[in-house]
Amino acid sequence: MLLHRLITGLIITAILGFVIFALSPFAFAILVTVFIVLGLNEFFIFIENKQIGVNRKLGIILGVAFAWATYFEYKISSDWFIFSIPLVCLIIFIIQFTKRDNRAVLSISTILFGLVYVSWFLSFLIRIRTISLGNELLNRQLVAYLILVTKSGDIGAYFVGTRLGRHSLIPRISPKKTVEGAVGGLAISVIASLACATFLPLFSLMDLLILGILLGVLAQIGDLSESLIKRDCEVKDSGRTLPGLGGVLDAVDSLLFTAPVFYFYLKVIM
């Protein structure tokens, strides 16, 4: 399992590195869209496991549209992007009229939650990649920084928890996660953040310290949040797409909260 994790992790890292630093924002948006499609598919399978009827194809199509609305917001205008939100709700309701499932609230709420939780949150990666900073290299570095700090915490929590874990963190949600692993993961996130000072002069050491703590905590909350959903849906892994890591949602769950918060940190604080 550890070998599979390492091999899969190295392959994903190589692909991400190539897409982030060698290709255009358009190509990066395509990669994020692929993750959104796979992640939404896994999420809706969760829901179907609870015997809740959802229109999986509709949800995935809307999820893709949401991601590309995010990309083209920077190319056209933000007005139509704002209008797209009630438009999505309208489409979901109209299609629900044709269904015989009386649990309309559950079905509609689930689709909307999936769009927010997977598509909208992950689309903030596209926002960060295309944010107007006047420096294309800096945009690439910011995406790389976010992924590095977030996933370093994941790796740190896994290894520290495996070696030194003694006290369960929240056993009813994730029995294998430990307090020691959580502390170790947070420490690694902070170290990774501070280590980026040499190629991110935009941030002061205080910024990097704050971001290391903030992103480290949010990454673990994102991981626990997906574990909570899986526990409710009675599944162990979100899928088998990535050997050793599980499904796509298992791989990106920690980014679902760090990406939006990091974007707003850039927009508001910086």
Secondary structure, 3 states (H helix, E strand, C coil): CHHHHHHHHHHHHHHHHHHHHHCCHHHHHHHHHHHHHHHHHHHHHHHHHCCCCCCHHHHHHHHHHHHHHHHHHCCCCHHHHHHHHHHHHHHHHHHHCCCCCCCHHHHHHHHHHHHHHHHHHHHHHHHHHHCCCCCHHHHHHHHHHHHHHHHHHHHHHHHHHHHHCCCEEECCCEEEEEHHHHHHHHHHHHHHHHHHHHCCCCCCHHHHHHHHHHHHHHHHHHHHHHHHHHHHHCCCCCCCCECCCECHHHHHCCHHHHHHHHHHHHHHHC
